[in-house]
Amino acid sequence: MPLMILAIVIFVTVVAVVFAFGAAVVTPSSVLGARLRALGGQLTQAPEKPAVKLKERLEQALDPISKAIPMSPSDVSRTRGWLIQAGLRESRHSSYYFGARLLLAGLGLAGVIAFSGFSSLSLLVCVPALGFFIPRFFLKRMIKDRQQRIRIALPDALDLTVICVEAGLALDQALMRVGKDLHHAHPDLSDEFHLVNLEMRAGKPRAEALRNLVDRTGVDDIRSLVGTLIQTDRFGTSVAQALRVHSDSLRTARRQRAEEQAAKTTIKMVPPLVIFILVPFLFVTIGPALIQAYHSLVSK
């Protein structure tokens, strides 16, 4: 009984603290926000939209939370790289990610304390740890889905790039043109080509911009394409011919991957066949005989 009362008190305290913190952040009459607007000379400007204000306050609330997580610089840079590969390039996405991990872990801990108290140490450890790693699972899934979309869009992009290069465009202009043409069909690859063009226009060497493309996507096909383009630029060979050869090899690799997946189909069908067909078939065929034998033995 005392443990139950203590769990209820802790749960109510956590809820009150979270509510007070959220109210302090979202309230329109925030003293900190008023002082910042006064220093910036923004008191006479038109009020911003409520959605924008809420978004900015949420970012301000999650930023110190993300900095409070005890992670090494290598872990932070690795997580930042994962977010970029998932298409989340802005710095606020890191705050959202770390804030979500802390929030789910805290909710898991509060739920365990509220429903089971402190009696189970395994639940007190496992449930918050599960909540802490759930955002990472979804982030990995987002990375895989985006890489798959880029991998599917790459052959079409190479074909368009070959056409543009053979028409007389330079490689930079060809990538910009292909990025515009693929904006609606393949937006992920279009955004990456747009970033490559922005980096080259900002003064970065072409090789460095292409290597950054590999780091942002993490796709093996993009890595091989970038290696081909860098070697072509270094030795001065024909870009169109190199792209055509690479496109042919890429299509061959894609066909081989499809054949591999088709060959795995028979093996993947064995567990469903055993579980959902063989076991019911055995019950239907042997079950009545076993029941009849049981009744005959019992009657004797």
C-alpha angles and dihedrals in degrees: 000000000000090000091053092050090048091050091051091049092050092047093050090047093052092048091049093049092049092047093048092048092050092047091051091052099043100040113115093221096062111157092208092052091048092052093049092050090048092051091048094049093240100128093101096048123101115272115263124241115278092238092055092048092049091048093051093047091049090052091049090050095049097043097075089041091056091048091051094061109106100235129141120245090250091056091048093050091046091051090047089053091051091051091051091050088052090054095256101124104156121097092235090066089068090056091049092049097049091041091053091051092051093043094052092045091050093047090050092051092047091049093051092048092047097049105030105014120209096317096102115054092182092059091047089057104033101046096052089043090052091050090048093054099041094085089051090054092052090046091054089049091052090051093051093048093049093047089051091052091049091047091053093047097048099082092053090048092051092050091051091045091053090051092049093047093048089050089062104265122136119243093257093051091043092055091048091049093047090048091055094046093049096046095106100031099043110011096171096059090039091057091049092051089048091053090049090054092047091052093049091047089050090059105266117139115257093243093053093047091051092049089052087054089057092050092049095050107029091205117145093215090055089049092054091045092051091049090052093049093048092050091047092051092047098050097034098236126150112293094200093052092047091049092048092051091046091049091054092049090047092053090048090052091048091051090049091051090051091050090049092052090048091051090052091054095083092051092047091052094058098079094049090046092050096044103038103029112022097045095048089045090055091048092050096046103035100027099077092047091051091049092049092048090049093051092047091051093047093048091054 
